[in-house]
Amino acid sequence: MANSKQSIKRARQNSTRYKLKHAQRSMARTAVKSVLSAIEEKKIDEAKSLFKNAEKTLDKLASKKVIHRNKSSRIKSRLLKKIKSS
């Protein structure tokens, strides 16, 4: 348990930041999963438009340092590779 004033504040900040980052990561995962499901259903045009949305979301999270920029790039690269191969 936090004892000092600053540790109480840090605990409060960490809790708030966790909730925000968790929601943002969840949004990104949902965007990626929607692209993957469109690819599975052989809806390539839909997958391409969903990919643009997922790409935007991933870039935004990388710029805010919610996820690492290399992870963002890796996910986008793999998605694009799957779209092109199907």
Sequence and secondary structure as in RCSB ss.txt:
>XXXX:A:sequence
MANSKQSIKRARQNSTRYKLKHAQRSMARTAVKSVLSAIEEKKIDEAKSLFKNAEKTLDKLASKKVIHRNKSSRI
KSRLLKKIKSS
>XXXX:A:secstr
   SHHHHHHHHHHHHHHHHHHHHHHHHHHHHHHHHHHHHTT HHHHHHHHHHHHHHHHHHHHTTSS HHHHHHH
HHHHHHHHHH 
